[in-house]
Amino acid sequence: MTNDAPKAKRWRPWAQPIHWGVDLAMAIPFFLLETAWLVLDWMLGLGLEVWAAQGKRDRIDAAALAHIGRVQVLLIAAFVIGTLAGVFRARWTAIAHLLVALLAGGVLVVVQHQWDRSHTPPGCIRYAAHC
C-alpha cells in the first residue's frame, strides 16, 4: 500500500476572484482619493499658481506644464493599478480605476487643448514648408 503525499496546492492570486466586500473596500476609497486629488490639483495646483503668477506668462506656462505632468502620472498610475486589479480579478477596483483613467484622460485632453489654443504659432509665411 502506498501513501501518496497530498500535492502542494499552488496559490495563484488570479485563480479565484477577490471577495466582493474586500474589492469594494479597496475600490471606493481609491476612487474617491484619486478623483479628489485630480479636482484639488486642478483648483489648487493649477488655479492658485496661475492666480499667483499675476499675468507672468512664463510662470503660467510652467504651472500648466507641471499640471499636465501630474495628470499624466495619475493616468499611468490608474492604468497600472487597474491592470493589477484586473489580474487579481478585483472587478470593482478595476472598474473604479478605469473610470479614474477616463476622467484623467478627459482632463488631460482639456488641458492640452487649452495649451494648444494659448500657444498658437505665428501666421503662416507664404511658401514656407509647413504651410
DRENZA-618859 format. One line per 2 residues: number of its first residue (from 1); their letters; for each residue x, y, z of N, C-alpha, C. Coordinates in Angstrom, 1 decimal. Example, Ala and Ser with C-alpha at 12.3 -4.5 7.8 and 13.67 -1.06 7.14 Angstrom:
! DRENZA-618859
1> AS> 13.2/-5.7/7.8/12.3/-4.5/7.8/13.2/-3.3/7.8  12.8/-2.2/7.1/13.7/-1.1/7.1/12.9/0.0/7.9 .
END
This chain:
! DRENZA-618859
1> MT> 0.8/-1.1/0.0/0.0/0.0/0.0/0.9/1.2/0.0  0.6/2.1/-0.9/1.4/3.4/-1.0/0.6/4.5/-0.5 .
3> ND> 1.2/5.3/0.2/0.6/6.6/0.7/1.1/7.7/-0.1  0.3/8.3/-1.0/0.7/9.4/-1.8/0.5/10.7/-0.9 .
5> AP> 1.6/11.4/-0.9/1.5/12.7/-0.1/0.6/13.7/-0.9  -0.2/14.4/-0.2/-1.0/15.3/-1.0/-0.2/16.4/-1.7 .
7> KA> -0.6/16.7/-2.9/0.2/17.6/-3.7/0.1/19.0/-3.1  1.2/19.7/-3.1/1.1/21.1/-2.6/0.3/21.9/-3.5 .
9> KR> -0.7/22.5/-2.9/-1.6/23.4/-3.7/-0.9/24.7/-3.9  -0.8/25.0/-5.2/-0.1/26.3/-5.5/-1.2/27.4/-5.5 .
11> WR> -0.9/28.5/-4.8/-1.8/29.6/-4.7/-1.6/30.6/-5.9  -2.5/30.8/-6.6/-2.4/31.8/-7.7/-3.5/32.8/-7.4 .
13> PW> -3.0/34.1/-7.3/-4.0/35.1/-7.0/-5.0/35.4/-8.1  -4.8/35.0/-9.3/-5.7/35.2/-10.4/-6.6/34.0/-10.6 .
15> AQ> -6.5/33.0/-9.7/-7.3/31.8/-9.9/-8.7/32.0/-9.4  -8.8/32.8/-8.4/-10.2/33.0/-7.8/-10.4/34.5/-7.6 .
17> PI> -11.6/34.9/-7.9/-11.9/36.4/-7.7/-11.8/36.8/-6.3  -11.5/38.0/-6.0/-11.4/38.5/-4.7/-12.8/38.7/-4.2 .
19> HW> -13.0/38.5/-2.9/-14.3/38.6/-2.3/-14.9/40.1/-2.5  -16.1/40.2/-2.9/-16.7/41.5/-3.3/-16.6/42.5/-2.2 .
21> GV> -16.6/42.1/-0.9/-16.5/43.1/0.2/-15.2/43.7/0.2  -14.1/42.9/0.1/-12.8/43.4/0.1/-12.5/44.3/-1.2 .
23> DL> -13.1/43.8/-2.3/-13.0/44.6/-3.5/-13.6/46.0/-3.4  -14.8/46.0/-2.9/-15.5/47.3/-2.7/-14.7/48.2/-1.7 .
25> AM> -14.2/47.5/-0.6/-13.5/48.3/0.4/-12.2/48.9/-0.2  -11.7/48.3/-1.3/-10.5/48.9/-1.9/-10.9/49.9/-3.0 .
27> AI> -12.0/49.6/-3.7/-12.4/50.4/-4.9/-12.9/51.8/-4.5  -13.7/51.8/-3.5/-14.4/53.1/-3.1/-13.4/54.1/-2.6 .
29> PF> -12.5/53.8/-1.7/-11.5/54.8/-1.2/-10.5/55.2/-2.3  -10.1/54.2/-3.1/-9.2/54.6/-4.2/-9.8/55.6/-5.2 .
31> FL> -11.1/55.3/-5.5/-11.8/56.1/-6.5/-12.0/57.5/-5.9  -12.4/57.6/-4.7/-12.6/58.9/-4.0/-11.3/59.7/-3.9 .
33> LE> -10.2/59.0/-3.5/-8.9/59.7/-3.3/-8.4/60.2/-4.6  -8.4/59.4/-5.6/-7.8/59.8/-6.9/-8.7/60.9/-7.6 .
35> TA> -10.0/60.8/-7.5/-10.8/61.9/-8.0/-10.6/63.2/-7.3  -10.6/63.1/-5.9/-10.4/64.3/-5.1/-9.0/64.9/-5.4 .
37> WL> -8.0/64.0/-5.6/-6.7/64.6/-5.9/-6.7/65.3/-7.3  -7.4/64.7/-8.2/-7.5/65.4/-9.6/-8.2/66.7/-9.5 .
39> VL> -9.3/66.8/-8.8/-10.0/68.0/-8.6/-9.2/69.1/-7.9  -8.7/68.7/-6.7/-7.9/69.6/-5.9/-6.6/70.1/-6.6 .
41> DW> -6.0/69.2/-7.4/-4.8/69.6/-8.1/-5.2/70.6/-9.2  -6.3/70.5/-9.8/-6.8/71.4/-10.8/-7.1/72.8/-10.2 .
43> ML> -7.8/72.7/-9.1/-8.1/74.0/-8.4/-7.0/74.6/-7.7  -6.3/73.9/-6.9/-5.2/74.5/-6.0/-3.9/74.4/-6.7 .
45> GL> -3.5/73.3/-7.4/-2.2/73.3/-8.0/-2.1/74.2/-9.2  -3.1/74.1/-10.1/-3.0/74.9/-11.3/-3.6/76.3/-11.1 .
47> GL> -4.8/76.3/-10.5/-5.6/77.6/-10.4/-4.9/78.6/-9.5  -4.4/78.2/-8.4/-3.7/79.1/-7.5/-2.4/79.6/-8.0 .
49> EV> -1.7/78.7/-8.7/-0.4/79.0/-9.3/-0.6/80.0/-10.4  -1.6/79.9/-11.2/-1.9/80.8/-12.3/-2.3/82.2/-11.7 .
51> WA> -3.1/82.1/-10.6/-3.5/83.3/-9.9/-2.3/84.1/-9.3  -1.4/83.3/-8.7/-0.2/83.9/-8.1/0.8/84.4/-9.1 .
53> AQ> 0.7/83.9/-10.4/1.6/84.4/-11.4/1.3/85.8/-11.8  0.1/86.3/-11.6/-0.3/87.7/-11.9/0.0/88.1/-13.3 .
55> GK> -0.3/87.2/-14.2/-0.1/87.6/-15.6/1.3/87.3/-16.2  2.2/86.8/-15.4/3.5/86.5/-16.0/3.5/85.2/-16.8 .
57> RD> 3.6/85.3/-18.1/3.4/84.2/-19.0/4.3/83.0/-18.7  5.6/83.3/-18.3/6.5/82.2/-18.1/6.1/81.3/-16.9 .
59> RI> 5.6/82.0/-15.8/5.1/81.2/-14.7/3.8/80.5/-14.9  2.9/81.1/-15.7/1.7/80.4/-16.1/2.0/79.2/-16.9 .
61> DA> 2.9/79.3/-17.9/3.3/78.2/-18.7/3.9/77.1/-17.9  4.8/77.4/-16.9/5.4/76.4/-16.1/4.4/75.7/-15.2 .
63> AA> 3.4/76.5/-14.7/2.3/75.8/-13.9/1.5/74.9/-14.8  1.2/75.3/-16.0/0.4/74.4/-16.9/1.1/73.2/-17.2 .
65> LA> 2.4/73.3/-17.5/3.2/72.1/-17.9/3.4/71.2/-16.7  3.5/71.7/-15.5/3.6/70.9/-14.3/2.3/70.2/-14.0 .
67> HI> 1.2/70.9/-14.3/-0.1/70.2/-14.1/-0.3/69.1/-15.1  0.1/69.3/-16.3/0.0/68.3/-17.4/0.8/67.1/-16.9 .
69> GR> 2.0/67.3/-16.4/2.9/66.2/-15.9/2.2/65.4/-14.8  1.6/66.1/-13.8/1.0/65.4/-12.7/-0.2/64.6/-13.2 .
71> VQ> -1.0/65.1/-14.1/-2.1/64.4/-14.6/-1.7/63.1/-15.4  -0.6/63.3/-16.1/0.0/62.1/-16.8/0.4/61.0/-15.8 .
73> VL> 1.0/61.4/-14.7/1.5/60.5/-13.7/0.2/59.8/-13.1  -0.8/60.5/-12.8/-2.0/59.9/-12.3/-2.7/59.0/-13.3 .
75> LI> -2.6/59.3/-14.6/-3.2/58.5/-15.6/-2.4/57.1/-15.7  -1.1/57.2/-15.6/-0.3/56.0/-15.7/-0.5/55.1/-14.4 .
77> AA> -0.6/55.8/-13.3/-0.8/55.1/-12.0/-2.2/54.4/-12.0  -3.2/55.1/-12.5/-4.6/54.5/-12.6/-4.6/53.3/-13.5 .
79> FV> -3.9/53.3/-14.7/-3.8/52.2/-15.6/-3.1/51.0/-14.9  -2.0/51.3/-14.2/-1.2/50.2/-13.6/-2.0/49.5/-12.5 .
81> IG> -2.6/50.3/-11.6/-3.4/49.7/-10.6/-4.6/49.0/-11.1  -5.2/49.6/-12.1/-6.4/48.9/-12.8/-6.0/47.6/-13.4 .
83> TL> -4.8/47.6/-14.0/-4.3/46.3/-14.6/-4.1/45.3/-13.5  -3.4/45.7/-12.5/-3.2/44.8/-11.3/-4.5/44.3/-10.7 .
85> AG> -5.5/45.2/-10.6/-6.8/44.8/-10.1/-7.4/43.8/-11.1  -7.3/44.0/-12.4/-7.8/43.0/-13.3/-7.1/41.7/-13.2 .
87> VF> -5.8/41.7/-13.0/-5.1/40.4/-12.9/-5.6/39.7/-11.6  -5.8/40.4/-10.6/-6.2/39.8/-9.3/-7.7/39.6/-9.3 .
89> RA> -8.4/39.9/-10.4/-9.8/39.7/-10.5/-10.6/40.4/-9.5  -10.2/41.7/-9.2/-11.0/42.6/-8.4/-11.8/43.5/-9.3 .
91> RW> -13.0/43.0/-9.6/-13.8/43.7/-10.7/-14.1/45.1/-10.4  -14.5/45.5/-9.2/-14.9/46.8/-8.8/-13.7/47.8/-8.8 .
93> TA> -12.6/47.3/-8.3/-11.4/48.1/-8.2/-10.9/48.4/-9.6  -11.0/47.4/-10.5/-10.6/47.6/-11.9/-11.5/48.6/-12.6 .
95> IA> -12.8/48.5/-12.3/-13.8/49.5/-12.9/-13.6/50.9/-12.4  -13.3/51.0/-11.1/-13.1/52.3/-10.5/-11.8/53.0/-11.1 .
97> HL> -10.8/52.2/-11.3/-9.6/52.8/-11.9/-9.8/53.1/-13.4  -10.6/52.3/-14.0/-10.9/52.6/-15.4/-11.6/54.0/-15.5 .
99> LV> -12.6/54.2/-14.6/-13.3/55.5/-14.5/-12.3/56.6/-14.2  -11.4/56.4/-13.3/-10.5/57.5/-13.0/-9.5/57.7/-14.1 .
101> AL> -9.1/56.7/-14.9/-8.3/56.8/-16.0/-9.0/57.6/-17.1  -10.3/57.3/-17.3/-11.1/58.1/-18.3/-11.2/59.5/-17.9 .
103> LA> -11.5/59.8/-16.6/-11.6/61.2/-16.1/-10.2/61.9/-16.2  -9.1/61.2/-15.9/-7.8/61.9/-16.1/-7.5/62.1/-17.5 .
105> GG> -7.9/61.2/-18.4/-7.7/61.3/-19.8/-8.5/62.5/-20.3  -9.7/62.7/-19.9/-10.5/63.9/-20.3/-9.9/65.2/-19.8 .
107> VL> -9.4/65.2/-18.6/-8.7/66.4/-18.0/-7.5/66.7/-18.8  -6.8/65.6/-19.2/-5.5/65.8/-20.0/-5.9/66.4/-21.4 .
109> VV> -6.9/65.9/-22.0/-7.4/66.4/-23.3/-7.7/67.9/-23.2  -8.5/68.3/-22.1/-8.9/69.7/-21.9/-7.7/70.6/-21.7 .
111> VQ> -6.8/70.1/-20.8/-5.6/71.0/-20.5/-4.7/71.1/-21.7  -4.6/70.0/-22.5/-3.7/70.1/-23.7/-4.4/71.0/-24.7 .
113> HQ> -5.7/70.9/-24.8/-6.4/71.8/-25.8/-6.2/73.3/-25.4  -6.3/73.6/-24.1/-6.1/74.9/-23.6/-4.6/75.4/-23.9 .
115> WD> -3.7/74.5/-23.7/-2.3/74.8/-24.0/-2.1/75.1/-25.5  -2.7/74.3/-26.4/-2.6/74.5/-27.8/-3.2/75.8/-28.3 .
117> RS> -4.4/76.1/-27.7/-5.0/77.4/-28.1/-4.3/78.6/-27.6  -3.6/78.5/-26.4/-2.9/79.7/-25.9/-1.5/79.8/-26.5 .
119> HT> -1.0/78.8/-27.2/0.3/78.8/-27.8/0.2/78.5/-29.3  -0.6/79.4/-30.0/-0.7/79.2/-31.5/0.6/79.7/-32.1 .
121> PP> 1.0/79.1/-33.2/2.2/79.6/-33.9/1.9/80.8/-34.6  2.9/81.6/-35.0/2.6/82.8/-35.7/2.0/82.5/-37.1 .
123> GC> 1.5/83.5/-37.7/0.8/83.3/-39.0/1.7/82.6/-40.0  1.1/82.0/-41.0/1.8/81.2/-42.0/2.5/82.1/-43.0 .
125> IR> 3.8/81.9/-43.2/4.5/82.6/-44.2/4.3/82.0/-45.5  4.1/82.8/-46.5/3.8/82.2/-47.8/5.0/81.5/-48.3 .
127> YA> 4.7/80.3/-48.9/5.7/79.4/-49.5/6.7/78.8/-48.5  6.2/78.8/-47.2/7.0/78.1/-46.2/6.7/76.6/-46.3 .
129> AH> 7.6/75.8/-45.8/7.5/74.3/-45.9/6.3/73.8/-45.0  6.0/74.5/-43.9/5.0/73.9/-43.0/3.6/74.5/-43.3 .
131> C> 3.4/75.2/-44.4/2.1/75.8/-44.7/1.3/74.8/-45.5 .
END
